[in-house]
Amino acid sequence: MKPEVRSKVDEIVAQTSEEDMQSLRKSIDATPEAASALKAKGLSSLQVVAINIADGVLTLITKTA
């Protein structure tokens, strides 16, 4: 991820409440396609810190390590 994009994501994550993150992760887990895509990459919704939906494409932004 480009540094300027990472900075923007970090800013958004810092402003997101834990309640909102839990709600987001529950929504991901309730969406078989999203949960399956994460699992295929060896990830889970617990690692998702943000999402983006543009032109019908869902992008899950995860944080590892």
C-alpha positions in Angstrom: 0.0 0.0 0.0 1.3 3.4 -0.9 2.4 5.5 2.2 -0.2 8.2 1.6 -3.0 5.6 1.3 -1.7 3.8 4.5 -1.7 7.1 6.3 -5.3 7.7 5.3 -6.3 4.2 6.4 -4.5 4.6 9.7 -6.3 7.9 10.3 -9.7 6.3 9.6 -9.0 3.3 11.8 -8.0 5.6 14.7 -11.3 7.4 14.5 -13.4 4.2 14.3 -15.0 3.0 17.6 -14.6 -0.6 18.8 -18.4 -1.0 18.5 -18.3 0.0 14.8 -15.4 -2.5 14.2 -17.3 -5.3 15.8 -20.3 -4.5 13.7 -18.2 -4.5 10.6 -16.6 -7.8 11.4 -20.0 -9.4 12.2 -21.2 -8.2 8.8 -18.1 -9.7 7.1 -18.6 -13.0 8.9 -22.3 -13.1 7.8 -21.2 -12.7 4.2 -20.0 -16.1 3.0 -18.1 -14.6 0.0 -16.2 -12.2 2.1 -15.4 -14.7 4.9 -14.3 -17.2 2.3 -12.0 -14.8 0.5 -10.4 -13.9 3.8 -10.0 -17.6 4.8 -8.4 -18.3 1.4 -5.7 -15.8 2.3 -5.2 -17.3 5.7 -7.0 -14.3 7.4 -10.1 -13.7 9.4 -12.5 -10.7 10.0 -10.5 -10.0 13.1 -7.7 -8.7 10.9 -10.0 -6.4 8.9 -9.5 -2.7 9.8 -11.4 -1.0 7.0 -13.4 -1.7 3.8 -14.0 0.1 0.6 -16.8 -0.4 -1.8 -16.4 1.1 -5.3 -18.1 0.2 -8.5 -19.5 -3.0 -6.9 -16.1 -4.2 -5.8 -15.5 -4.8 -2.1 -12.0 -4.3 -0.9 -11.1 -5.6 2.6 -8.2 -3.8 4.2 -6.4 -6.0 6.7 -3.6 -5.5 9.2 -1.2 -8.3 9.8 1.5 -8.5 12.4 
